[in-house]
């Protein structure tokens, strides 16, 4: 079965002056962990709802993302 996954990792801006090599590596890594979680749930045959919740939990556990923690206005 083919499916598409879209993940929004939060909002806000990281200024270039604040972007360290560690951050530059950590952000895509966190995104890919969330994407992998969603994909694994769908591949295993779980419900779409479970596949939505899985990456949200991954992002919420990662302090780099504002997935569920705060709003940036």
N, C-alpha and C positions, 0 to 999 in steps of 0.2 A: 504494500500500500504506500502511495506517495502522500506526503503531507508537507506543509510549510509552517515554519515556526518564526514568529517575530517577537523580539524581546526589547522592551524599553527599559533602560537601566537607571532611570531617574533623571533628574534635571539639575541644572546648575552648570557653572563654568569653572574650569581649572585654568588659571592663568599660566602662560608659558613660564613665567618666573617661578611658579610653584611646582612645575612638572619636573620631577626628578627621574633618573633612569629607572629606579625601582617602581615609581608610580606608572611610568610609561609601559612597563612590563606587566604590572599587576592588573591594570584595567582590562586589557584584552583577555587576560587569564581568567579573571572573575566572570567576564561576559561569556567566555567559552564554557566555563563550569556550569553556568545557568543554562546555556543552550544544550549542553550535553545531558543535563538532568531532564529537561523537557523531552529531548529526543529519546532517551532511555525509557521513559514512561510510555511514550507512544509506541516505540518499537516492541516493548514488552506486552502491549495490548491493553494498557490501562485506559481509563476514560480520559477524554479531553480535559475534563475538569482537573483531574489529578496531574495532567501534563502542564496545566496552567499554574497550579499551586507549587509544583516542584521547583521551577526556576525562581519564583518569588521568594521561596524559603532560602534558596541559595544566595540570592542577592541581599535578602534581609540580614543574613548572617555575615555578609561582607561589609565592613565599615566604609569601604570606598564608594558604595552606592547608596542612593536615597530611595530605594525601591518602596519601602513601607514606613520608613522612619520619619521623614520630614517632608515638607513641601517647600519648594523654592519659588517665590513669587517675584 
